């Protein structure tokens, strides 16, 4: 036999269903919040980017030369997450006039006293990181959270030298050497490339700055990994600006047109009455981890709402476990043990199910009790004829009374016929109740059938002084003639058996709406009230019907009930003063309607 796999427990099915629902709602709400936050972040960044670049648009026309010297130090005010900005100025001829840098510096020449700008763009990625770490280490020693190193604050340095290519007031740095007070040297920057045109510039004052020299919120220098991330963002911002300069549309790049004369145009502007209207472009691009910005904004909300959703899920699980699962488990245990199920739980459907189980258990107990009663009744009914047959058979075997041999044989035949009839009726009842009895439906004249069946019992009533009264209307129904005749015969036999001496058996047949009704009314003793419903049970006989000659085996009315049930009808019994009425109701079918 194939074994069926045990299903998943209801507790887990409900939990998974609730988890899917609660987390699905949470995901939907968080998705809407995420979309709104992304839109807000985009609008905020674009607005801030535009504000930053518009600073250059609002500059006076004579401020370009002053501002250009400091563009390499430009840092955007956009400080969200790891944002880094790259700025490029393109003059009217299409050449790059200035651009922001990762690192920069400023110094005062010891020989001339001139202020020079230090260009550190020749440093590679590793050099930029080493310089940033060096600045952080120096400032950490003196307790300053700065991204700039100042020579004047370093008591360990005696003087400094800058080697590089000098272009006006700008030195393109190859090396920066600090002469220490202890006689040693500190090589801060070393490009590693030798050039015969390099010039050594002694300096009295030196500042070195790096935009990636960050400090943490706890006052500690940033880790190298964080500085690398800032450096990567700056390089990406430069790439975005380059694409915008080539004419591509880039989201995080904005530009503005500003007055930006070339060198020759500046000279002409000095000789003219008004300013030259040659305009260049300022491009400002940013690169950032938008996901980090979004997480900073709604990360706490996501975590708190998820914890709230899990708390709701836990509460619902406990609530449903108490309201549904526990009552169902109690119901399962009660049904398994055969005890009565409680019907006072919090869920109406479970109470109805428990009530149905209780009714089913009660019906099963009744069926088992009826089965036991049937077995006892069968044993009892067969015990008496078996004893009679045995005693008379022994008498014949021992030849006790040869002159009574014929009488003994007659008794044996009667008891054998009685036992055969009992077994036959019992088998018939079993076949009918099992639904395995085929019906041969045909149009039957019930008036003629009842007149024929009950007419046979008129002679049986005569010795008791009884009479038979037939009040029959014309009625035709589709039914199994043999089965219906068998039911009528059992009713007639029952009425004749219990009819009082000198009494009357009255049979009536008529239509009542959509039913065909016939009643069998016989004068005689009433049936006890507690026995009115049970007289249709197999082998049921009350104390009032215990006489073997008059009581029968107790199967006749049981057969009547079963046969009528096959036809959709029913039979009931009721007392009347001085008698009993058995009422049969059959539904009017097509044949009955046609007959009318």
C-alpha positions as CSV (number, residue, x, y, z in Angstrom):
1,X,0.0,0.0,0.0
2,X,1.3,3.4,-0.9
3,X,2.1,5.6,2.1
4,X,1.1,9.2,2.0
5,X,3.6,11.7,3.2
6,X,2.6,13.6,6.3
7,X,1.6,17.2,5.5
8,X,3.2,20.3,6.9
9,X,1.9,21.3,10.3
10,X,-0.8,24.0,10.2
11,X,1.2,26.1,12.7
12,X,4.0,26.4,10.2
13,X,1.7,26.9,7.2
14,X,0.0,29.8,9.0
15,X,3.4,31.3,10.1
16,X,4.8,31.1,6.6
17,X,1.6,32.6,5.2
18,X,1.6,35.5,7.7
19,X,5.3,36.0,7.2
20,X,4.8,36.3,3.5
21,X,1.9,38.8,4.0
22,X,3.6,40.9,6.7
23,X,7.0,41.0,5.0
24,X,5.3,41.6,1.6
25,X,3.5,44.6,3.0
26,X,6.7,45.8,4.6
27,X,8.6,45.4,1.4
28,X,6.0,47.3,-0.6
29,X,6.0,50.2,1.8
30,X,9.8,50.3,2.0
31,X,9.9,50.2,-1.8
32,X,7.7,53.2,-2.0
33,X,9.8,55.0,0.7
34,X,12.9,54.1,-1.3
35,X,11.6,55.5,-4.5
36,X,10.6,58.7,-2.8
37,X,14.0,59.0,-1.1
38,X,15.9,58.4,-4.3
39,X,13.9,61.1,-5.9
40,X,14.5,63.5,-3.0
41,X,18.3,62.7,-3.0
42,X,18.5,63.3,-6.8
43,X,16.7,66.6,-6.5
44,X,18.8,67.7,-3.5
45,X,22.1,66.8,-5.2
46,X,21.2,68.4,-8.5
47,X,20.1,71.6,-6.6
48,X,23.3,71.7,-4.6
49,X,25.4,71.0,-7.6
50,X,23.7,73.9,-9.5
51,X,24.2,76.2,-6.5
52,X,27.9,75.4,-6.4
53,X,28.5,76.0,-10.1
54,X,26.5,79.2,-10.0
55,X,29.0,80.7,-7.7
56,X,31.3,81.1,-10.6
57,X,28.5,82.6,-12.8
58,X,28.0,85.4,-10.2
59,X,31.7,86.4,-10.1
60,X,32.6,89.8,-11.4
61,X,34.3,89.8,-14.8
62,X,37.6,91.1,-13.3
63,X,37.8,88.3,-10.7
64,X,38.8,85.5,-13.1
65,X,42.6,85.8,-12.7
66,X,42.3,86.0,-9.0
67,X,40.0,82.9,-8.7
68,X,41.9,80.8,-11.3
69,X,44.9,80.6,-9.1
70,X,42.9,78.8,-6.5
71,X,40.7,76.6,-8.6
72,X,43.0,73.6,-8.0
73,X,42.0,73.9,-4.3
74,X,38.3,73.8,-5.0
75,X,36.2,71.5,-2.8
76,X,32.5,71.2,-3.3
77,X,30.1,72.0,-0.4
78,X,28.4,68.6,-1.2
79,X,29.4,66.6,1.9
80,X,26.9,63.8,1.7
81,X,28.5,60.3,2.0
82,X,31.9,59.9,0.2
83,X,31.1,62.7,-2.3
84,X,34.0,64.2,-4.2
85,X,33.9,66.9,-6.8
86,X,36.0,67.7,-9.8
87,X,36.1,71.1,-11.4
88,X,37.5,72.1,-14.8
89,X,37.7,75.5,-16.4
90,X,37.8,75.6,-20.2
91,X,38.8,78.9,-21.8
92,X,37.2,80.4,-24.9
93,X,39.7,78.6,-27.1
94,X,38.7,75.2,-25.7
95,X,41.9,74.8,-23.6
96,X,41.8,73.8,-20.0
97,X,42.6,76.9,-18.0
98,X,42.5,75.3,-14.6
99,X,41.2,72.3,-12.7
100,X,40.8,71.0,-9.2
101,X,43.4,68.7,-7.7
102,X,43.7,65.9,-5.1
103,X,46.6,67.6,-3.4
104,X,48.1,71.1,-3.5
105,X,50.4,73.3,-1.6
106,X,51.7,76.8,-1.1
107,X,55.2,78.1,-0.2
108,X,57.2,81.2,0.3
109,X,60.5,81.3,-1.4
110,X,63.4,81.9,1.0
111,X,65.5,83.7,-1.7
112,X,62.9,86.1,-3.1
113,X,60.1,86.1,-0.6
114,X,57.6,85.3,-3.4
115,X,54.5,83.2,-2.8
116,X,54.4,80.2,-5.1
117,X,51.7,77.6,-5.7
118,X,52.8,73.9,-5.5
119,X,51.3,71.7,-8.2
120,X,51.2,68.1,-7.1
121,X,49.2,66.6,-10.0
122,X,52.3,64.6,-11.1
123,X,51.8,62.3,-8.1
124,X,50.3,58.9,-9.0
125,X,47.6,57.2,-6.9
126,X,50.0,55.6,-4.5
127,X,51.8,58.9,-4.1
128,X,48.6,60.8,-3.3
129,X,47.7,58.2,-0.7
130,X,51.2,58.3,0.9
131,X,51.0,62.2,1.1
132,X,47.6,62.1,2.7
133,X,48.8,59.6,5.3
134,X,51.9,61.7,6.0
135,X,49.7,64.8,6.5
136,X,47.4,63.0,8.9
137,X,50.3,61.5,10.9
138,X,52.0,64.9,11.3
139,X,48.8,66.6,12.4
140,X,47.9,63.7,14.8
141,X,51.2,64.3,16.6
142,X,50.4,67.9,17.3
143,X,46.7,67.2,18.0
144,X,45.2,69.0,15.1
145,X,42.4,67.5,13.0
146,X,43.4,69.2,9.8
147,X,43.9,68.1,6.2
148,X,46.8,70.6,5.8
149,X,50.4,70.4,7.0
150,X,52.0,73.7,8.1
151,X,55.8,73.9,8.3
152,X,55.6,76.6,10.9
153,X,54.0,74.3,13.4
154,X,56.5,71.5,13.0
155,X,59.3,72.1,15.5
156,X,61.3,69.2,14.2
157,X,61.9,70.8,10.8
158,X,64.7,73.4,10.3
159,X,64.0,74.3,6.7
160,X,62.5,72.8,3.5
161,X,63.4,72.6,-0.2
162,X,61.1,72.0,-3.2
163,X,62.6,70.6,-6.4
164,X,60.6,71.0,-9.5
165,X,59.9,72.7,-12.8
166,X,59.1,76.4,-12.2
167,X,56.5,78.1,-14.3
168,X,55.9,81.7,-13.2
169,X,54.5,81.5,-9.7
170,X,53.8,77.8,-9.9
171,X,56.2,75.0,-9.1
172,X,55.4,71.6,-10.6
173,X,56.7,69.5,-7.7
174,X,59.0,66.5,-8.1
175,X,60.4,66.4,-4.6
176,X,59.8,68.0,-1.3
177,X,62.6,67.6,1.3
178,X,62.4,68.6,4.9
179,X,65.6,69.3,6.7
180,X,65.2,68.1,10.3
181,X,66.7,69.7,13.4
182,X,68.5,66.5,14.2
183,X,70.4,66.6,11.0
184,X,68.3,64.2,9.0
185,X,66.1,64.6,6.1
186,X,62.4,63.8,5.5
187,X,61.5,63.1,1.8
188,X,57.8,64.0,1.7
189,X,57.3,63.8,-2.1
190,X,59.4,62.0,-4.6
191,X,58.2,61.6,-8.2
192,X,61.3,59.6,-9.0
193,X,61.9,61.3,-12.4
194,X,65.1,63.2,-12.9
195,X,65.1,66.3,-15.2
196,X,68.0,68.6,-15.8
197,X,65.6,71.6,-15.9
198,X,64.5,70.9,-12.3
199,X,65.1,73.8,-10.0
200,X,65.7,73.6,-6.2
201,X,63.6,76.2,-4.5
202,X,64.4,76.9,-0.8
203,X,61.2,77.8,1.2
204,X,60.7,79.5,4.6
205,X,56.9,78.7,4.7
206,X,55.2,75.6,3.4
207,X,51.6,74.3,3.4
208,X,50.6,70.9,2.0
209,X,46.9,69.9,1.7
210,X,45.0,66.8,0.5
211,X,41.3,66.5,0.0
212,X,41.5,62.8,0.9
213,X,43.2,63.4,4.3
214,X,40.0,62.7,6.3
215,X,39.4,62.4,10.0
216,X,36.8,60.1,11.6
217,X,34.1,61.3,13.9
218,X,36.1,59.9,16.8
219,X,39.1,62.2,16.0
220,X,41.2,59.4,14.5
221,X,42.9,59.6,11.0
222,X,40.8,57.8,8.3
223,X,41.8,54.4,7.3
224,X,43.6,53.9,3.9
225,X,40.6,52.1,2.6
226,X,38.4,55.2,3.1
227,X,41.0,57.5,1.5
228,X,41.1,55.1,-1.5
229,X,37.4,55.4,-1.8
230,X,37.5,59.2,-1.8
231,X,40.3,59.1,-4.3
232,X,38.3,56.8,-6.6
233,X,35.3,59.1,-6.4
234,X,37.5,62.1,-7.4
235,X,38.8,60.2,-10.4
236,X,35.3,59.2,-11.4
237,X,34.2,62.8,-11.1
238,X,37.0,63.8,-13.4
239,X,35.9,61.2,-15.9
240,X,32.3,62.5,-15.8
241,X,33.5,66.0,-16.4
242,X,35.7,64.9,-19.3
243,X,32.6,63.2,-20.9
244,X,30.6,66.4,-20.4
245,X,33.3,68.5,-22.0
246,X,33.1,66.1,-25.1
247,X,29.4,67.0,-25.3
248,X,27.9,64.0,-23.6
249,X,24.9,64.3,-21.3
250,X,26.0,63.3,-17.8
251,X,23.7,63.4,-14.8
252,X,26.0,64.6,-12.1
253,X,27.8,67.3,-14.1
254,X,26.6,70.9,-14.3
255,X,28.3,73.8,-16.2
256,X,28.0,77.5,-16.4
257,X,29.4,80.1,-18.8
258,X,31.7,82.7,-17.3
259,X,33.8,85.6,-18.4
260,X,37.2,84.1,-19.1
261,X,39.6,86.0,-21.3
262,X,42.7,84.4,-22.8
263,X,46.1,86.0,-22.1
264,X,46.1,88.0,-25.4
265,X,42.5,89.0,-24.9
266,X,43.4,90.3,-21.4
267,X,46.0,92.6,-22.9
268,X,43.5,93.9,-25.4
269,X,41.0,94.4,-22.7
270,X,43.4,96.6,-20.8
271,X,43.7,98.9,-23.9
272,X,39.9,99.0,-24.7
273,X,37.2,101.0,-23.1
274,X,35.1,98.0,-22.0
275,X,35.6,94.4,-21.0
276,X,36.0,91.7,-23.7
277,X,32.9,89.4,-23.8
278,X,34.8,86.2,-24.3
279,X,33.3,83.5,-22.2
280,X,34.5,80.1,-21.1
281,X,32.9,77.2,-19.3
282,X,33.1,76.0,-15.8
283,X,32.3,72.3,-15.4
284,X,31.6,70.8,-12.0
285,X,31.0,67.1,-11.6
286,X,30.5,65.0,-8.5
287,X,30.9,61.3,-7.8
288,X,29.4,59.7,-4.8
289,X,27.9,56.5,-3.4
290,X,24.2,57.3,-3.7
291,X,23.3,54.1,-2.0
292,X,25.2,55.2,1.1
293,X,23.4,58.5,1.2
294,X,20.1,56.8,0.9
295,X,21.1,54.3,3.6
296,X,22.0,57.2,5.9
297,X,18.6,58.7,5.3
298,X,16.3,55.7,5.6
299,X,18.5,52.9,7.0
300,X,17.3,53.5,10.5
301,X,13.7,53.5,9.3
302,X,14.2,50.3,7.4
303,X,15.7,48.5,10.4
304,X,13.1,49.8,12.8
305,X,10.2,49.0,10.5
306,X,11.6,45.5,9.9
307,X,11.8,45.0,13.7
308,X,8.2,46.3,14.0
309,X,7.1,43.9,11.2
310,X,8.8,41.0,12.9
311,X,7.1,42.0,16.2
312,X,3.7,42.1,14.5
313,X,4.4,38.7,13.0
314,X,5.4,37.3,16.4
315,X,2.2,38.8,17.9
316,X,0.0,37.4,15.1
317,X,1.6,34.0,15.4
318,X,1.0,33.8,19.1
319,X,-2.5,35.2,18.7
320,X,-3.4,32.7,15.9
321,X,-1.8,29.9,17.8
322,X,-4.0,30.6,20.8
323,X,-7.2,31.3,18.7
324,X,-6.9,28.6,16.0
325,X,-4.0,26.2,16.3
326,X,-4.5,25.3,20.0
327,X,-8.2,24.6,19.6
328,X,-7.5,22.5,16.5
329,X,-4.8,20.6,18.4
330,X,-7.2,20.1,21.3
331,X,-9.8,18.9,18.8
332,X,-7.3,16.4,17.3
333,X,-6.4,15.0,20.7
334,X,-10.0,14.7,21.7
335,X,-11.0,12.9,18.5
336,X,-8.0,10.6,18.7
337,X,-8.8,9.6,22.3
338,X,-12.6,9.4,21.6
339,X,-13.5,12.0,24.2
340,X,-16.0,14.8,23.8
341,X,-14.7,17.8,21.9
342,X,-15.2,21.3,23.4
343,X,-17.5,23.6,21.5
344,X,-16.8,26.8,23.4
345,X,-13.6,27.9,21.6
346,X,-13.1,31.4,20.2
347,X,-13.6,30.4,16.5
348,X,-17.1,29.6,15.4
349,X,-16.0,27.3,12.5
350,X,-13.8,25.2,14.8
351,X,-16.7,25.0,17.3
352,X,-19.0,23.8,14.5
353,X,-16.4,21.3,13.5
354,X,-16.1,20.1,17.1
355,X,-19.8,19.9,17.3
356,X,-19.9,17.8,14.1
357,X,-17.2,15.5,15.6
358,X,-19.3,15.1,18.7
359,X,-22.4,14.2,16.6
360,X,-20.3,11.8,14.6
361,X,-19.0,10.2,17.7
362,X,-22.5,9.9,19.1
363,X,-23.8,8.5,15.9
364,X,-20.9,6.0,15.7
365,X,-21.6,5.0,19.3
366,X,-25.3,4.5,18.4
367,X,-24.3,2.5,15.3
368,X,-22.0,0.3,17.4
369,X,-24.7,-0.1,20.0
370,X,-27.3,-1.0,17.4
371,X,-24.8,-3.5,15.9
372,X,-24.2,-5.1,19.3
373,X,-28.0,-5.1,19.8
374,X,-28.4,-6.7,16.4
375,X,-25.9,-9.4,17.1
376,X,-27.5,-10.1,20.5
377,X,-31.0,-10.1,18.9
378,X,-29.8,-12.4,16.0
379,X,-28.3,-14.8,18.6
380,X,-31.4,-14.7,20.7
381,X,-33.7,-15.2,17.7
382,X,-31.6,-18.1,16.4
383,X,-31.1,-19.6,19.9
384,X,-34.8,-20.6,20.4
385,X,-35.4,-22.3,17.0
386,X,-32.0,-24.0,17.3
387,X,-32.9,-25.4,20.7
388,X,-36.3,-26.6,19.4
389,X,-34.7,-28.1,16.3
390,X,-32.1,-29.9,18.5
391,X,-34.5,-31.2,21.0
392,X,-37.0,-32.6,18.4
393,X,-34.1,-34.0,16.3
394,X,-32.7,-35.8,19.4
395,X,-36.2,-37.2,20.0
396,X,-36.4,-38.5,16.5
397,X,-32.9,-39.9,16.8
398,X,-33.6,-41.8,20.0
399,X,-37.1,-42.8,18.8
400,X,-38.6,-41.7,22.1
401,X,-42.3,-41.5,20.8
402,X,-42.7,-43.3,17.5
403,X,-46.4,-42.4,17.4
404,X,-45.5,-38.7,17.4
405,X,-42.9,-38.9,14.6
406,X,-45.1,-37.0,12.1
407,X,-45.8,-34.2,14.7
408,X,-42.1,-33.9,15.4
409,X,-41.3,-33.6,11.7
410,X,-44.0,-31.0,11.3
411,X,-42.5,-28.9,14.2
412,X,-39.0,-29.3,12.7
413,X,-40.3,-28.0,9.3
414,X,-42.1,-25.0,10.9
415,X,-39.0,-24.0,12.9
416,X,-36.8,-24.5,9.8
417,X,-39.1,-22.3,7.8
418,X,-39.2,-19.7,10.6
419,X,-35.4,-19.7,10.8
420,X,-35.1,-19.5,7.0
421,X,-37.5,-16.6,6.9
422,X,-35.5,-14.8,9.6
423,X,-32.2,-15.3,7.8
424,X,-33.8,-14.3,4.5
425,X,-35.3,-11.1,6.0
426,X,-32.0,-10.3,7.7
427,X,-30.1,-10.7,4.4
428,X,-32.7,-8.6,2.6
429,X,-32.4,-5.8,5.2
430,X,-28.6,-5.9,4.9
431,X,-28.7,-5.6,1.1
432,X,-31.2,-2.7,1.2
433,X,-29.2,-0.8,3.8
434,X,-26.0,-1.3,1.9
435,X,-27.5,0.3,-1.2
436,X,-26.7,-2.8,-3.3
437,X,-30.3,-3.6,-4.1
438,X,-31.3,-2.6,-7.7
439,X,-34.8,-1.2,-8.1
440,X,-37.0,-2.1,-11.0
441,X,-39.0,1.1,-11.3
442,X,-42.4,1.0,-13.0
443,X,-45.7,2.7,-12.8
444,X,-47.7,0.9,-10.0
445,X,-51.4,1.3,-9.2
446,X,-51.1,1.6,-5.4
447,X,-54.9,1.3,-4.9
448,X,-54.9,-2.2,-6.5
449,X,-51.7,-3.2,-4.8
450,X,-52.9,-2.3,-1.3
451,X,-56.3,-3.9,-1.9
452,X,-54.6,-7.1,-3.0
453,X,-52.1,-7.3,-0.1
454,X,-54.4,-6.3,2.7
455,X,-57.2,-8.5,1.3
456,X,-55.1,-11.6,2.0
457,X,-55.2,-10.8,5.8
458,X,-58.9,-10.5,6.0
459,X,-59.2,-14.2,6.7
460,X,-56.5,-13.9,9.4
461,X,-58.6,-11.2,11.2
462,X,-61.8,-13.3,11.0
463,X,-60.9,-15.7,13.9
464,X,-60.3,-12.7,16.2
465,X,-63.6,-11.1,15.1
466,X,-61.7,-8.4,13.4
467,X,-62.7,-6.5,10.2
468,X,-60.8,-4.8,7.4
469,X,-61.8,-1.4,6.0
470,X,-60.2,-0.1,2.7
471,X,-60.6,3.6,1.9
472,X,-58.4,3.9,-1.2
473,X,-58.3,6.7,-3.7
474,X,-56.9,6.2,-7.2
475,X,-53.1,6.7,-6.9
476,X,-50.3,5.7,-9.3
477,X,-46.6,6.0,-8.4
478,X,-43.3,4.9,-10.1
479,X,-41.7,2.4,-7.8
480,X,-40.4,-1.2,-7.5
481,X,-43.6,-3.3,-7.4
482,X,-42.0,-6.2,-5.6
483,X,-40.4,-4.0,-2.9
484,X,-43.5,-2.0,-2.4
485,X,-45.6,-5.1,-2.1
486,X,-43.1,-6.5,0.4
487,X,-43.4,-3.3,2.5
488,X,-47.2,-3.4,2.3
489,X,-47.3,-7.0,3.3
490,X,-45.1,-6.3,6.4
491,X,-47.5,-3.5,7.4
492,X,-50.5,-5.7,6.9
493,X,-48.9,-8.6,8.9
494,X,-48.1,-6.2,11.7
495,X,-51.6,-4.7,11.8
496,X,-53.3,-8.1,11.8
497,X,-50.9,-9.4,14.5
498,X,-51.6,-6.6,16.9
499,X,-55.2,-5.9,16.1
500,X,-57.4,-6.4,19.2
501,X,-60.2,-9.0,19.3
502,X,-63.2,-7.5,17.5
503,X,-61.2,-4.6,16.3
504,X,-60.8,-3.0,12.8
505,X,-57.9,-2.5,10.5
506,X,-58.5,0.6,8.4
507,X,-56.3,1.4,5.4
508,X,-56.5,4.8,3.7
509,X,-54.8,6.0,0.5
510,X,-54.9,9.6,-0.8
511,X,-52.9,12.5,-2.3
512,X,-51.7,15.2,0.0
513,X,-50.0,18.0,-2.1
514,X,-46.8,16.5,-3.6
515,X,-47.0,13.3,-1.6
516,X,-48.9,10.0,-1.7
517,X,-50.0,9.0,1.8
518,X,-51.5,5.8,3.0
519,X,-52.1,5.0,6.7
520,X,-52.7,1.7,8.4
521,X,-54.9,2.2,11.5
522,X,-55.6,-0.8,13.7
523,X,-57.5,-1.0,17.0
524,X,-55.4,-2.4,19.8
525,X,-53.0,-1.5,22.6
526,X,-50.9,1.7,22.4
527,X,-47.2,1.5,21.9
528,X,-45.2,3.0,24.8
529,X,-44.0,6.5,23.9
530,X,-40.3,5.6,24.3
531,X,-40.8,2.8,21.8
532,X,-42.5,4.8,19.0
533,X,-39.2,5.7,17.3
534,X,-37.4,2.4,18.0
535,X,-40.0,0.0,16.5
536,X,-38.4,0.6,13.2
537,X,-35.0,-0.7,14.5
538,X,-34.1,-4.3,13.6
539,X,-35.1,-6.9,16.2
540,X,-36.5,-4.3,18.5
541,X,-39.4,-5.6,20.5
542,X,-40.7,-4.0,23.7
543,X,-42.1,-5.9,26.6
544,X,-45.5,-5.4,25.1
545,X,-44.5,-7.5,22.1
546,X,-42.4,-10.2,23.6
547,X,-44.8,-13.0,22.8
548,X,-43.1,-15.3,20.3
549,X,-46.3,-16.1,18.5
550,X,-47.5,-12.5,18.1
551,X,-44.3,-10.5,18.3
552,X,-42.5,-11.8,15.3
553,X,-38.8,-11.5,14.8
554,X,-38.7,-7.7,14.8
555,X,-37.5,-7.2,11.2
556,X,-40.8,-6.4,9.4
557,X,-41.0,-2.6,10.2
558,X,-37.2,-2.3,9.8
559,X,-37.6,-3.6,6.2
560,X,-40.6,-1.2,5.7
561,X,-38.4,1.8,6.7
562,X,-35.5,0.7,4.5
563,X,-37.7,0.1,1.4
564,X,-39.5,3.4,1.7
565,X,-36.1,5.2,2.1
566,X,-35.0,3.7,-1.2
567,X,-38.0,5.4,-2.8
568,X,-37.4,8.7,-1.0
569,X,-40.3,8.1,1.5
570,X,-40.6,7.5,5.2
571,X,-42.8,5.8,7.7
572,X,-43.9,7.0,11.2
573,X,-46.0,5.7,14.0
574,X,-48.3,7.4,16.4
575,X,-50.8,6.4,19.1
576,X,-54.5,7.3,19.1
577,X,-57.0,6.5,21.7
578,X,-57.5,2.7,21.4
579,X,-55.2,2.1,18.6
580,X,-52.0,2.8,16.6
581,X,-51.6,4.5,13.2
582,X,-48.7,3.8,10.9
583,X,-48.3,6.6,8.3
584,X,-46.4,6.1,5.0
585,X,-45.4,9.1,2.8
586,X,-44.1,8.8,-0.7
587,X,-43.1,11.7,-3.0
588,X,-45.2,12.1,-6.1
589,X,-43.1,11.4,-9.1
590,X,-43.6,11.8,-12.8
591,X,-45.8,8.7,-13.1
592,X,-48.0,10.0,-10.3
593,X,-48.3,13.4,-11.9
594,X,-49.2,11.9,-15.3
595,X,-51.8,9.7,-13.6
596,X,-53.4,12.7,-12.0
